Amino acid sequence: MQTVRIYRLTYLSPILFGHLKAAQMEAAQVWNQCCELHKQARTTHSKWPGQNELQQATKGRFALHSQSVQMIAHAFVATIDATRQLRATHPKMRMKYPYKTKRFYPVHWPAQAVSVERGRVVLPMGRGRASIVLHLDLPEHSGACTLVWNRGFELHVCIEVPQAKHAPGTNKATVDLGEVHLAAVTTNTGAALVVSGRGIRSLKRQRNMRHRQLARKQARCQKYSRRWKKLQRAKNKMAGRIERRVRDLRHKATRRVIAFCKEQQVGTLFIGNPHGVRNENKGRHHNQRMAQWEYGKDKQYLHEKCAQVGIVCFSGSERGTSSHCPRCDWKKKPKGRNWTCRRCGFVGHRDIVGSMNMHPIAFGSRIAYPTSLTYRRPGPLRDRRQDKELLPSGTS
Ligand SMILES: [Zn+2]
């Protein structure tokens, strides 16, 4: 099983920065060439170029490693296929075939092209040209690399990770995803875990406030003036930092869920899909919070981490799970963080109730209110210095 590890390339020398930029611009030229060929075929109603034709047309013409060029042709063909399918199945999307000329494109090196040495990684740029050397300490089983721009250069590295062959047990668990409580997990063993999402919520609020301050200042500047650019840089720096912190906290939070499942010997995990909660209009502050709630990522991270430890994971609708009493099925709209039943006197944590009610939907049997409830924060906030672990580098 493979995962991607992201290395930020900070403190690059101007020369190396130029090399990386040039590589991405060259990659864009390959894409543009493919695009042009495809456009010609389309307008003249001749046979569309396939993988082989595109590879032939781009071979040996660009200042990149031959396999990097091939990967772009490959990605282009995949885009064409996906577009053709979507045009047939979803005509309302009005998908267009690639037509824009690109200035930059990520450069990809397959595993066989990359050579990882101690303390450095060598990315070839083709015969007769200097390779790009980055002073990164990649793990031993790292493979394909991609040079990506995301408010600064990043190297995305494919890494082989061990995959468990057997599930930790045969117990069943459900997860209720939320915004205040990122995940509420209940198992049929009588244990429950709540992971707080307040850290992420507060980071996002901080970003929104800071963004507003900077945008107000920018509104008073001439667009693209020196001060405007300075503020834009500040905005990007702040947004990037908070994005990385949120991602880190999300990984930590989902890891807590999986660790709990492993400890409780869970074999199957059900994730309730909170779709539809976001579409209600509840005032601008609440709406903003809901719009910025990334439960799709929570689901994705949980799915991936489950696969790694051998837990079977599936998701489905959680309609009505938070509005029914788990003991007597009394229906009401919950208010506040506690769920209280007027009919049978049940009192419990609101998100745990949501999670408990998923058991009948997913596994067909009710569970009792958990006897042990653990409340956790995802973990410590990411250290700012982690961004600066890269050493200065050069080309050879
Ligand atoms: Zn009740």
Boltz pocket constraint, residues with backbone or C-beta under 6 A from the ligand:
constraints:
  - pocket:
      binder: B
      contacts: [[A, 325], [A, 326], [A, 327], [A, 328], [A, 329], [A, 330], [A, 341], [A, 342], [A, 343], [A, 344], [A, 345], [A, 346]]
      max_distance: 6.0
